Amino acid sequence: MAKIGFIGLGIMGAHMARNLIKGGHSLFVNGAYPVPEDLGKTTSVVANSTAVAQAADIVIIMVPDTPDVANVLFADDGVAAGLTKGKLVIDMSSISPLDTQAFAKKINALGVDYLDAPVSGGEVGAREATLTIMVGGPEKTFATAKPLFELMGKNISLIGENGAGQTCKVANQIIVALNIEAVAEALLFASRSGADPERVRKALMGGFASSRILEVHGERMTKRTFNPGFRIELHQKDLNLALDGARKLGIALPHTASAQQLFSVCAANGGKAWDHSAMVRALEIMANYEVAQAPDSEAKAA
């Protein structure tokens, strides 16, 4: 069994760490950050990220954004300072593809392999070990890490070299955002027309419009359950990566820009920490009409 360092025990990372432990692996975590109580009892808690890298053969990172990964890797007490030749770093965060390539080169220069392996599937996928994992890096390194990925996910793909996994994740986030927007517009239209939006949603699940977004996020819209599985501010970050990349590539992503504006409306109304299904709130604000009424005040996002 492998000695694994895991840095980033947030909403998804904590579940991913638990699944690695269930698989029989020993985990080392950074005590400088909050550690869930159960993981504090089932892992070895060390002083900082350098100590994590010193203790582990494989270091997994699962933090929110590009600057966070840079800090975890290259701060004075970061992972890089504790690495030795032959170890492996796996970044499962969702960050910039270009920065990922730069990080990989710096880590490779230490004689250490590097994979970018962002995930999709949200908190449910992390908890149930059904994540989609999109990997960038050498094929041999991917083969080494695949048994670990299989403890955390089901749909595991090597996309290409370093940065390709992150590129695939950005593409995924474009599709998810536009699907959320489509479902939100459809349910708002149906509700404002006088139809029961939940009955409409269930009916559409039997037709060509059926999708995982309609199933899960559509239900959140009708039941007003916007507690975060994936926060709007994190999806905004991902769409920023898409739009920044599009500018550099000289291509237009008009509907991605539209979705980002709707997220911005939510953020401006106190919704940065809402679940991304709450994009519907932006449309509701503009329409001065809500798709459905919250069963109680706590379930209502605004």
C-alpha positions in Angstrom: 0.0 0.0 0.0 1.2 3.5 -0.8 2.1 6.3 1.5 0.0 9.2 0.3 0.2 12.9 1.2 -3.2 14.6 0.7 -3.4 18.4 0.8 -6.8 20.0 0.6 -9.5 18.4 2.8 -12.4 20.5 1.7 -15.9 19.5 0.6 -14.6 17.1 -2.1 -11.0 16.5 -0.9 -12.1 15.0 2.4 -14.3 12.4 0.7 -11.5 11.5 -1.7 -9.1 11.1 1.2 -11.6 8.8 3.0 -11.9 6.6 -0.1 -8.1 6.2 -0.3 -8.0 5.2 3.3 -10.8 2.7 2.6 -8.5 1.3 -0.1 -5.9 0.5 2.5 -3.5 3.4 2.0 -1.7 5.4 4.7 -2.3 9.2 4.5 -0.3 12.1 5.7 -2.1 15.5 5.9 -1.1 19.1 6.6 -2.0 20.1 10.1 -1.6 23.8 9.3 -5.0 23.6 7.6 -8.3 22.4 9.1 -8.6 18.6 9.3 -12.0 16.9 9.7 -12.2 15.2 13.0 -12.5 11.7 11.6 -9.5 12.2 9.3 -7.5 13.5 12.2 -8.0 10.1 13.8 -7.3 8.0 10.6 -4.3 9.9 9.1 -0.9 11.1 10.2 -1.1 14.9 10.8 2.2 16.7 10.1 3.4 20.2 10.5 3.3 21.6 6.9 3.3 20.7 3.2 7.1 20.1 3.2 6.6 17.4 5.9 3.8 15.9 3.9 6.1 15.5 0.9 8.9 14.1 3.0 6.7 11.4 4.5 4.8 10.4 1.4 5.7 8.7 -1.9 2.8 10.3 -3.7 1.4 13.8 -2.9 -2.2 14.6 -4.0 -3.3 18.3 -4.1 -7.0 19.3 -4.1 -7.3 23.1 -3.5 -9.5 25.8 -5.0 -7.4 27.8 -7.5 -4.1 28.3 -9.4 -2.5 30.5 -6.8 -3.4 28.0 -4.1 -1.6 25.2 -6.0 1.4 27.5 -6.5 1.6 28.2 -2.8 1.2 24.5 -1.8 4.0 23.5 -4.2 6.5 26.3 -4.0 6.1 28.2 -0.7 9.1 28.0 1.7 7.3 25.2 3.5 5.7 23.8 0.3 5.7 20.4 -1.2 8.7 21.0 -3.5 11.0 21.5 -0.6 10.2 18.0 0.7 10.4 16.1 -2.6 13.1 13.6 -3.5 13.8 11.9 -6.8 11.2 9.2 -7.8 8.2 10.6 -6.0 5.0 11.6 -7.7 2.8 14.8 -7.4 -0.8 14.6 -8.6 -2.7 17.9 -8.7 -6.5 17.2 -8.7 -7.4 20.8 -8.4 -9.1 22.7 -11.3 -6.6 25.3 -12.4 -5.0 27.0 -15.4 -3.7 24.6 -18.1 -0.8 26.9 -18.9 0.3 27.3 -15.3 -0.1 23.5 -14.9 2.5 23.0 -17.6 4.9 25.4 -15.9 4.4 23.7 -12.5 5.0 20.3 -14.1 8.3 21.4 -15.6 9.5 22.8 -12.2 8.6 19.6 -10.4 10.1 17.4 -13.2 13.4 19.2 -12.7 13.5 17.8 -9.2 13.3 14.2 -10.7 9.7 13.9 -9.7 6.8 12.9 -11.9 3.7 15.2 -12.2 0.1 14.6 -13.2 -2.7 17.0 -13.5 -5.9 15.1 -12.8 -8.9 17.5 -12.2 -12.3 15.9 -11.4 -15.9 16.3 -12.2 -18.9 14.9 -10.2 -19.2 17.2 -7.3 -19.6 16.3 -3.6 -21.8 13.3 -4.5 -19.2 11.9 -6.9 -16.4 12.4 -4.4 -18.3 10.7 -1.6 -19.5 7.8 -3.7 -16.1 7.4 -5.5 -17.8 7.9 -8.9 -15.8 11.0 -10.0 -14.8 11.5 -13.6 -11.0 12.1 -13.6 -9.3 13.8 -16.6 -5.5 13.2 -16.6 -2.6 15.0 -18.2 0.9 13.6 -18.1 3.1 10.7 -19.2 1.3 7.4 -19.9 3.7 5.4 -17.7 3.0 7.8 -14.8 -0.7 7.6 -15.4 -0.5 3.8 -15.2 1.2 4.0 -11.8 -1.5 6.3 -10.5 -4.5 4.6 -12.0 -5.2 2.3 -9.1 -5.5 5.3 -6.8 -7.8 7.0 -9.3 -10.0 3.9 -9.3 -10.5 4.3 -5.6 -11.9 7.8 -6.2 -13.6 7.6 -9.5 -15.2 5.6 -12.3 -14.6 7.4 -15.6 -10.8 7.8 -15.7 -9.1 9.0 -18.9 -5.6 10.0 -20.0 -6.2 13.0 -22.2 -2.6 13.9 -23.2 0.5 15.5 -21.8 0.6 17.8 -18.8 -2.1 20.5 -19.0 -4.4 18.4 -21.2 -6.3 17.2 -18.1 -6.9 20.8 -17.1 -8.0 21.7 -20.6 -10.5 18.9 -20.6 -11.9 20.1 -17.2 -12.3 23.6 -18.5 -14.3 22.2 -21.4 -16.4 20.2 -19.0 -17.1 23.4 -16.9 -18.3 25.2 -20.1 -20.8 22.4 -20.8 -22.0 22.2 -17.2 -22.6 26.0 -17.0 -24.5 26.2 -20.3 -26.6 23.2 -19.3 -27.4 24.8 -15.9 -28.4 28.0 -17.8 -30.6 26.0 -20.2 -32.4 24.2 -17.4 -32.8 27.4 -15.5 -34.4 29.3 -18.4 -36.7 26.3 -19.2 -38.0 26.0 -15.7 -38.4 29.8 -15.3 -40.4 29.8 -18.6 -42.5 26.9 -17.5 -43.3 28.2 -14.1 -44.0 31.8 -15.3 -46.4 30.2 -17.8 -48.4 28.6 -15.0 -47.1 25.1 -15.2 -45.8 23.2 -12.1 -42.0 23.3 -12.7 -41.3 20.1 -10.8 -43.8 18.2 -12.9 -42.3 19.8 -16.0 -38.9 18.7 -14.9 -40.0 15.1 -14.3 -41.7 15.0 -17.7 -38.7 16.2 -19.5 -36.6 13.5 -17.8 -38.3 11.0 -20.1 -37.4 12.8 -23.3 -34.5 14.0 -25.4 -33.9 17.0 -23.0 -33.0 14.5 -20.2 -29.7 15.1 -18.5 -27.9 14.8 -15.3 -28.1 18.5 -14.8 -31.9 18.5 -15.3 -32.1 15.6 -12.9 -30.0 17.0 -10.0 -29.7 20.7 -10.5 -33.2 21.1 -11.9 -34.5 19.5 -8.7 -32.4 21.9 -6.6 -34.0 24.8 -8.5 -37.6 23.6 -7.8 -36.9 22.5 -4.2 -34.8 25.6 -3.5 -31.9 23.7 -2.1 -28.9 25.8 -2.9 -26.5 24.8 -0.2 -23.2 24.2 -2.0 -22.0 21.1 -3.6 -20.0 23.3 -6.0 -19.9 27.0 -5.2 -20.7 29.7 -7.7 -17.4 31.4 -7.0 -15.5 28.3 -8.0 -17.5 27.9 -11.2 -16.8 31.6 -12.0 -13.1 30.8 -11.6 -13.4 27.9 -14.1 -15.2 30.1 -16.6 -12.6 32.8 -16.2 -10.0 30.2 -17.3 -12.2 29.4 -20.3 -12.7 33.0 -21.3 -9.0 34.0 -20.7 -7.9 31.0 -22.8 -10.4 31.9 -25.6 -8.9 35.4 -25.8 -5.4 34.0 -26.1 -6.6 31.6 -28.8 -8.6 34.2 -30.7 -11.9 32.4 -30.4 -15.3 33.5 -29.2 -17.3 31.8 -26.5 -20.4 33.9 -26.4 -22.6 31.6 -24.3 -19.9 31.0 -21.8 -19.6 34.7 -21.4 -23.4 34.9 -20.8 -23.3 32.2 -18.2 -20.5 34.0 -16.4 -22.6 37.2 -16.3 -25.4 35.3 -14.7 -23.0 34.0 -12.1 -21.8 37.5 -11.5 -25.4 38.6 -10.9 -25.7 35.9 -8.2 -22.4 37.0 -6.7 -23.4 40.6 -6.6 -26.5 39.5 -4.6 -24.6 37.7 -2.0 -24.4 34.3 -3.7 -20.7 33.5 -4.2 -21.1 30.6 -1.8 -24.4 29.3 -3.3 -24.4 26.1 -5.2 -24.0 26.7 -9.0 -27.5 25.5 -9.6 -28.5 28.8 -8.1 -27.7 30.5 -11.4 -31.5 30.4 -11.7 -31.6 33.1 -9.1 -30.0 35.6 -11.6 -32.8 34.9 -14.1 -35.4 35.2 -11.3 -34.0 38.6 -10.2 -34.3 39.9 -13.7 -37.8 38.5 -14.2 -38.9 39.5 -10.7 -40.4 36.0 -10.4 -39.3 32.8 -8.7 -39.5 29.4 -10.3 -40.8 27.9 -7.0 -41.3 28.9 -3.4 -38.9 27.6 -0.7 -40.4 25.1 1.7 -38.7 27.1 4.5 -36.6 30.2 4.8 -33.3 28.3 5.2 -33.7 26.5 1.9 -34.1 29.8 0.1 -30.9 31.2 -1.4 -31.8 34.8 -1.1 
